[in-house]
Amino acid sequence: MIRFDKVLMVPEWLIPRWWRIAYLIIDHLREDLVAVARVRPDAKFEAFVAEQLQTFTKEGTAPDAILPALLNLHDDLMAGRELTMRAGDYIALQGYFRSRGRTAKK
């Protein structure tokens, strides 16, 4: 049986200095990282994803670069679940959205 009422503190001299510094840096940046994680895509990107998803649903075609992302969104839509964009899907869609914007301006 393990007793947790007798927890000993680790002497500070046993902990490497870089561990303490890394902990302080991460602890300091935690609020900033949480704020970045909560950023919502802008309306243009949401409209682009909705347009691509509608096209894929109606015609069954999509650009190869974003096909896996649209398949995941389409699966959620057909199953009646809330549409959830995974990190890799977001990166693929955002990359295609940005490249499409650059080529349209030329």
LORO-864317 format. One record per residue: residue number from 1; x, y, z of N, C-alpha, C in turn; residue in one letter. Coordinates in steps of 0.2 Angstrom, whole numbers. Example, Ala and Ser with C-alpha at 12.3 -4.5 7.8 and 13.67 -1.06 7.14 Angstrom:
<atoms>
<1 <66 -28 39> <62 -22 39> <66 -16 39> a>;
<2 <64 -11 35> <68 -5 36> <64 0 39> s>;
</atoms>
This chain:
<atoms>
<1 <4 -6 0> <0 0 0> <4 6 0> m>;
<2 <3 11 -4> <6 17 -4> <3 23 0> i>;
<3 <7 26 4> <4 31 8> <6 38 5> r>;
<4 <1 42 4> <3 48 1> <3 54 6> f>;
<5 <2 52 12> <2 58 17> <9 59 19> d>;
<6 <14 56 17> <21 57 19> <25 58 13> k>;
<7 <23 63 9> <27 65 3> <33 70 5> v>;
<8 <39 68 2> <45 72 3> <46 76 -2> l>;
<9 <48 82 -1> <50 87 -6> <57 85 -9> m>;
<10 <58 86 -15> <64 85 -18> <69 91 -17> v>;
<11 <75 90 -15> <79 96 -13> <80 99 -20> p>;
<12 <80 106 -20> <81 110 -26> <88 109 -29> e>;
<13 <93 107 -26> <99 106 -29> <99 99 -33> w>;
<14 <94 95 -33> <94 89 -37> <91 91 -44> l>;
<15 <87 96 -44> <83 98 -50> <88 102 -55> i>;
<16 <89 100 -61> <94 103 -65> <91 110 -66> p>;
<17 <95 115 -67> <93 122 -68> <89 123 -74> r>;
<18 <91 120 -79> <87 121 -85> <80 119 -85> w>;
<19 <78 114 -80> <71 112 -79> <67 117 -76> w>;
<20 <70 120 -71> <67 126 -68> <66 132 -73> r>;
<21 <71 133 -77> <70 139 -82> <64 137 -87> i>;
<22 <65 131 -89> <60 129 -94> <53 129 -91> a>;
<23 <52 127 -85> <45 127 -82> <43 134 -81> y>;
<24 <47 139 -79> <45 146 -79> <43 149 -86> l>;
<25 <47 147 -91> <45 150 -97> <39 147 -100> i>;
<26 <37 141 -99> <31 138 -101> <25 140 -97> i>;
<27 <26 141 -90> <21 144 -86> <20 151 -88> d>;
<28 <25 155 -90> <24 162 -92> <20 162 -99> h>;
<29 <21 158 -103> <18 158 -110> <12 154 -110> l>;
<30 <10 151 -105> <4 147 -105> <-3 151 -107> r>;
<31 <-3 157 -104> <-9 161 -106> <-9 163 -113> e>;
<32 <-3 165 -116> <-3 167 -123> <-4 161 -127> d>;
<33 <-2 155 -126> <-3 149 -130> <-11 147 -130> l>;
<34 <-14 148 -124> <-21 147 -124> <-25 152 -128> v>;
<35 <-23 158 -128> <-26 163 -132> <-25 162 -139> a>;
<36 <-19 159 -141> <-18 158 -148> <-23 152 -151> v>;
<37 <-23 147 -146> <-27 141 -148> <-35 142 -149> a>;
<38 <-37 148 -146> <-44 150 -146> <-46 154 -152> r>;
<39 <-41 156 -156> <-42 160 -162> <-47 157 -167> v>;
<40 <-52 160 -169> <-57 158 -174> <-55 160 -181> r>;
<41 <-56 156 -186> <-54 158 -193> <-59 164 -195> p>;
<42 <-56 168 -199> <-60 173 -202> <-66 171 -206> d>;
<43 <-71 176 -208> <-77 174 -211> <-75 172 -218> a>;
<44 <-70 174 -221> <-68 172 -228> <-66 165 -228> k>;
<45 <-62 163 -223> <-60 156 -223> <-66 151 -222> f>;
<46 <-70 153 -217> <-76 149 -216> <-81 149 -222> e>;
<47 <-81 154 -226> <-85 154 -232> <-82 150 -238> a>;
<48 <-75 150 -238> <-72 145 -242> <-73 138 -241> f>;
<49 <-72 136 -234> <-73 129 -232> <-80 127 -234> v>;
<50 <-85 131 -232> <-92 130 -234> <-93 129 -241> a>;
<51 <-90 133 -245> <-91 132 -253> <-88 126 -255> e>;
<52 <-82 124 -253> <-79 118 -255> <-83 112 -252> q>;
<53 <-85 112 -246> <-89 107 -244> <-96 106 -248> l>;
<54 <-99 111 -249> <-105 110 -253> <-104 108 -260> q>;
<55 <-98 110 -263> <-96 107 -270> <-95 100 -269> t>;
<56 <-91 98 -264> <-89 91 -263> <-96 87 -262> f>;
<57 <-100 89 -258> <-107 86 -257> <-111 85 -263> t>;
<58 <-111 90 -267> <-115 90 -273> <-112 86 -279> k>;
<59 <-106 87 -280> <-102 85 -286> <-98 79 -285> e>;
<60 <-96 78 -279> <-91 73 -277> <-84 74 -279> g>;
<61 <-82 80 -281> <-75 81 -283> <-73 87 -278> t>;
<62 <-66 86 -278> <-62 91 -274> <-55 91 -276> a>;
<63 <-52 97 -275> <-44 97 -276> <-41 92 -272> p>;
<64 <-36 88 -274> <-32 83 -271> <-29 86 -264> d>;
<65 <-27 92 -264> <-24 95 -258> <-28 95 -252> a>;
<66 <-35 96 -253> <-39 96 -248> <-44 91 -247> i>;
<67 <-44 86 -251> <-49 80 -252> <-49 77 -245> l>;
<68 <-44 75 -241> <-45 71 -235> <-48 76 -230> p>;
<69 <-47 82 -230> <-50 87 -225> <-57 87 -226> a>;
<70 <-59 87 -233> <-66 88 -234> <-70 81 -233> l>;
<71 <-66 76 -234> <-69 69 -232> <-71 69 -225> l>;
<72 <-66 71 -221> <-68 71 -213> <-74 75 -212> n>;
<73 <-74 81 -214> <-80 86 -213> <-86 83 -216> l>;
<74 <-86 80 -222> <-92 77 -225> <-94 71 -221> h>;
<75 <-90 67 -218> <-92 61 -213> <-95 64 -207> d>;
<76 <-93 69 -204> <-96 72 -199> <-103 75 -201> d>;
<77 <-104 78 -206> <-110 81 -209> <-115 75 -210> l>;
<78 <-113 70 -213> <-118 64 -215> <-120 60 -209> m>;
<79 <-115 60 -204> <-117 57 -197> <-121 61 -193> a>;
<80 <-122 67 -194> <-126 71 -190> <-122 74 -184> g>;
<81 <-116 74 -184> <-112 76 -179> <-110 83 -180> r>;
<82 <-108 87 -175> <-105 93 -176> <-99 93 -180> e>;
<83 <-98 98 -185> <-92 98 -189> <-86 99 -185> l>;
<84 <-81 95 -185> <-75 96 -181> <-69 96 -186> t>;
<85 <-65 101 -186> <-60 102 -190> <-53 100 -186> m>;
<86 <-50 95 -188> <-44 92 -185> <-38 97 -187> r>;
<87 <-33 97 -183> <-27 101 -184> <-24 100 -191> a>;
<88 <-23 94 -193> <-20 93 -200> <-25 95 -206> g>;
<89 <-32 94 -205> <-36 97 -209> <-36 104 -210> d>;
<90 <-36 108 -204> <-36 115 -204> <-30 117 -208> y>;
<91 <-24 114 -207> <-18 116 -210> <-18 115 -218> i>;
<92 <-21 110 -220> <-22 109 -227> <-26 114 -230> a>;
<93 <-32 115 -227> <-37 119 -230> <-34 127 -230> l>;
<94 <-31 129 -224> <-28 135 -224> <-23 136 -229> q>;
<95 <-19 131 -230> <-13 132 -235> <-16 132 -242> g>;
<96 <-21 128 -244> <-25 129 -250> <-28 135 -251> y>;
<97 <-31 138 -246> <-35 144 -246> <-30 150 -248> f>;
<98 <-24 150 -244> <-19 155 -245> <-16 155 -252> r>;
<99 <-15 149 -255> <-12 148 -261> <-16 150 -267> s>;
<100 <-23 148 -266> <-28 150 -270> <-29 158 -271> r>;
<101 <-28 161 -265> <-29 168 -265> <-23 172 -269> g>;
<102 <-17 169 -268> <-11 171 -271> <-11 170 -279> r>;
<103 <-14 165 -281> <-14 163 -288> <-20 167 -291> t>;
<104 <-25 169 -288> <-31 173 -290> <-29 180 -291> a>;
<105 <-24 183 -287> <-22 190 -288> <-17 191 -294> k>;
<106 <-14 186 -296> <-9 187 -302> <-12 188 -308> k>;
</atoms>
